[in-house]
């Protein structure tokens, strides 16, 4: 995010997780502290994608 992001504090950051909500929330907190993010959208990964990426996956979109 440091290398590729721009004006991150004014963007909505998306996150997905697969059976690891605690890690996802910890990562969200770290991202918020580092970049002063105002808004996150967080969803659980569905079965179709989850069967390919596996349990424990977290993704961040910015």
C-alpha positions as CSV (number, residue, x, y, z in Angstrom):
1,X,0.0,0.0,0.0
2,X,2.9,2.3,0.7
3,X,4.4,1.8,-2.7
4,X,1.3,1.7,-4.9
5,X,-1.4,3.6,-3.0
6,X,-2.3,7.3,-3.3
7,X,-4.5,9.5,-1.1
8,X,-5.4,6.4,0.9
9,X,-7.1,8.2,3.7
10,X,-9.8,9.4,1.3
11,X,-10.5,6.0,-0.2
12,X,-12.8,3.2,0.8
13,X,-10.6,0.1,1.5
14,X,-12.0,-3.3,0.8
15,X,-11.1,-6.4,2.6
16,X,-12.1,-10.1,2.3
17,X,-11.4,-13.0,4.6
18,X,-11.8,-16.8,4.6
19,X,-12.5,-18.2,8.0
20,X,-10.1,-15.8,9.7
21,X,-12.0,-12.8,10.9
22,X,-9.7,-12.1,13.8
23,X,-6.7,-11.7,11.6
24,X,-8.6,-9.6,9.2
25,X,-9.7,-7.2,12.0
26,X,-6.1,-7.0,13.3
27,X,-4.9,-6.2,9.8
28,X,-7.6,-3.6,9.4
29,X,-6.5,-1.9,12.6
30,X,-2.9,-1.8,11.5
31,X,-3.9,-0.4,8.1
32,X,-6.1,2.2,9.8
33,X,-3.2,3.3,12.1
34,X,-0.7,3.5,9.3
35,X,-2.8,5.3,6.7
36,X,-5.6,7.0,8.8
37,X,-8.3,5.2,6.7
38,X,-11.8,6.5,7.3
39,X,-13.9,3.7,5.8
40,X,-13.5,0.0,5.2
41,X,-15.8,-2.5,3.5
42,X,-15.3,-6.1,4.8
43,X,-16.9,-9.3,3.6
44,X,-16.4,-13.0,4.0
45,X,-15.1,-14.8,0.9
46,X,-17.8,-17.0,-0.6
47,X,-17.6,-20.7,-1.5
48,X,-16.6,-20.3,-5.1
49,X,-13.6,-18.2,-4.5
50,X,-12.9,-19.8,-1.1
51,X,-12.5,-23.2,-2.7
52,X,-9.7,-21.8,-4.8
53,X,-7.8,-19.6,-2.3
54,X,-8.3,-21.8,0.8
55,X,-9.0,-21.2,4.4
56,X,-7.1,-18.4,6.1
57,X,-6.9,-16.0,3.1
58,X,-7.2,-12.3,3.6
59,X,-7.2,-9.8,0.7
60,X,-7.0,-6.0,0.7
61,X,-8.3,-3.8,-2.2
62,X,-7.3,-0.2,-2.5
